[in-house]
Amino acid sequence: MLKAQKVRLGFHGRSRQCPSCKSEKIRRSRRKGAFEKALSRVIFLYPYRCKECDERYFSFGLPGEPEVPPQTVPSAPSHASRG
């Protein structure tokens, strides 16, 4: 017998946020089963999980996109000799 699951859809724009708590600390979640794998292969719908509230939801993504968006690290100030 099939088990019913609550499915939540979130749509990421340029800013990826959890649809529940609006946190930007999200990651792509592991796909569970053949149905979720088919969704990602056919219509690029992937599961994501919020690191703050643990909400799992689906949103459109790009194949091969990293689980966690790259963080921008401020560059260290240069210590050029003054002279």
C-alpha positions as CSV (number, residue, x, y, z in Angstrom):
1,M,0.0,0.0,0.0
2,L,1.3,3.5,-0.8
3,K,2.0,5.9,2.0
4,A,0.7,9.4,1.6
5,Q,3.1,12.2,2.2
6,K,2.7,16.0,2.7
7,V,4.5,17.7,-0.2
8,R,5.4,21.3,0.1
9,L,6.4,23.3,-3.0
10,G,8.7,26.3,-2.6
11,F,9.8,28.4,-5.6
12,H,13.3,29.8,-5.4
13,G,14.1,33.0,-7.2
14,R,17.6,34.4,-7.0
15,S,17.3,34.3,-3.2
16,R,16.8,30.8,-2.0
17,Q,14.7,30.8,1.2
18,C,12.8,28.3,3.2
19,P,9.1,28.7,2.5
20,S,8.3,28.0,6.2
21,C,10.8,30.2,8.2
22,K,12.4,32.3,5.4
23,S,15.9,31.2,6.3
24,E,18.5,31.2,3.6
25,K,20.3,28.2,5.3
26,I,19.1,25.5,3.0
27,R,20.6,22.5,1.2
28,R,19.4,20.1,-1.4
29,S,18.0,17.0,0.3
30,R,18.5,13.4,-0.7
31,R,16.0,12.1,-3.2
32,K,13.8,9.3,-1.7
33,G,12.6,6.6,-4.1
34,A,12.0,6.3,-7.8
35,F,9.2,8.9,-7.9
36,E,11.4,11.7,-6.5
37,K,14.3,10.7,-8.8
38,A,11.9,10.8,-11.8
39,L,10.7,14.3,-10.8
40,S,14.3,15.6,-10.8
41,R,15.2,14.0,-14.1
42,V,12.1,15.0,-16.0
43,I,11.0,18.4,-14.7
44,F,14.1,19.4,-12.5
45,L,12.0,19.4,-9.3
46,Y,14.4,18.6,-6.4
47,P,13.9,18.2,-2.6
48,Y,15.5,20.8,-0.3
49,R,15.8,20.9,3.5
50,C,16.1,23.9,5.7
51,K,19.0,23.8,8.2
52,E,17.1,26.0,10.7
53,C,13.6,24.5,10.9
54,D,14.2,21.1,9.2
55,E,11.4,21.7,6.8
56,R,11.6,19.5,3.6
57,Y,10.1,20.9,0.5
58,F,10.5,20.7,-3.3
59,S,11.6,23.4,-5.7
60,F,12.9,23.7,-9.2
61,G,16.7,23.5,-9.5
62,L,19.4,22.8,-12.1
63,P,20.9,19.4,-12.7
64,G,24.4,19.3,-11.2
65,E,23.8,22.3,-9.0
66,P,25.7,21.9,-5.6
67,E,23.7,20.9,-2.5
68,V,24.7,24.2,-0.9
69,P,25.1,27.4,-2.9
70,P,28.6,28.6,-2.9
71,Q,29.3,31.1,0.0
72,T,31.0,34.3,-0.9
73,V,34.0,34.9,1.3
74,P,35.3,38.4,1.7
75,S,38.8,38.7,0.5
76,A,41.5,39.4,3.0
77,P,43.0,42.9,2.9
78,S,46.4,43.0,1.2
79,H,49.3,43.9,3.3
80,A,51.5,45.6,0.7
81,S,54.6,47.2,2.0
82,R,54.4,51.0,2.2
83,G,57.2,52.7,1.0
